[in-house]
Amino acid sequence: MNSFSALAASVIPNPTPVVPEQAGGLLTILNWASGIGLVLGVLGVIIVGIGMVIQLQRGEGAQAIGKLGWVLMGCIIITGASGIVRAFV
């Protein structure tokens, strides 16, 4: 171990995060909401995929790619929102 890493380890704090007791119910709701949202997002991707297969057979497959983008954007928003709220709780 060189002197820089020993110095950095002694200077940089390593705090232990503690969740306040008042936030217990909020975190439970956030966990359920993000879990349900992601399950619905995966279900949405599956449904859009089935629609793409059907539309590809008709020659309209390119139109379904936009729907897939919206579903994936929704999954990103759900995941990001729950992470942002957890950072402030």
N, C-alpha and C positions, 0 to 999 in steps of 0.2 A: 504494500500500500504506500503510495507516494505521499509527499507532504501536502500536495494540493487536495487530494481526496480526503485526507484526514482533517484538513482545515475546513473543507466544505461540509463534511459530516458533522463537525462540531459547531458550525455557524448556522447552518440551515435547520430551522425547527421542523419537527415532524409531529404536527398536532393530531390528536385523536378526535375524529368527529363524534359529536354526541347529539342525538336527536332529542329535542325537548319533549317532555311528557305530553304537552298540549298538542303536539303535531302528530301523535299516534294515529288518531282517526283520519286525519287528512292524508297521511301517507298510505293508509289502507285503502282509502277511496282512490288515490292516484294509482296505486298498484293494480287495483281491479279495473279502473278505467283504461289504463294503458294496455293491460293484458287483453281486455275485451276488444279494444280498438285494433290491436295488432292481429288478433284472431279474425276479426271482420275484414281487415286489410288483406290477409292471406286468402280468405274466402273470396274477396273481390278479385284478386289476381287470378284465382282459379276460374271464376265465372267469366272474366274477360278473356282468359285463354281459351275456354270452350267457345266463346263467341267468335274469337279470331279463327279457330279451326273451321267453324261453320261459314264464316264470311270468306275465308280463303277459297273454299270450294265454290263459292259464288263469284269469286273474282273481286271481292270488296275488302280484302284483308288490310290494306293500308289505312282504312278508316278506323280500325280497332286499335291501332297503335296509340292514338291520342287518348283513348279511354284507359289504356294501360298506364300511360304517363300520369293521368289524374289519380289513379288508384295508388300508384307508387308515391306520388307527392303527398297524398293523404297519410300514408304510413310514415313518411319522413316528418310530417308536421306533428303527428301523434307522439312519435318517439322524442322529437326535439322539445315539444311543449312539456312533457312530463319530466324530462331532464332539467329544463330551466326552472320549473317550479320546485323540484327537489333541491336544486342548488340554493334556493332562497329560504327553504324551510329549515 
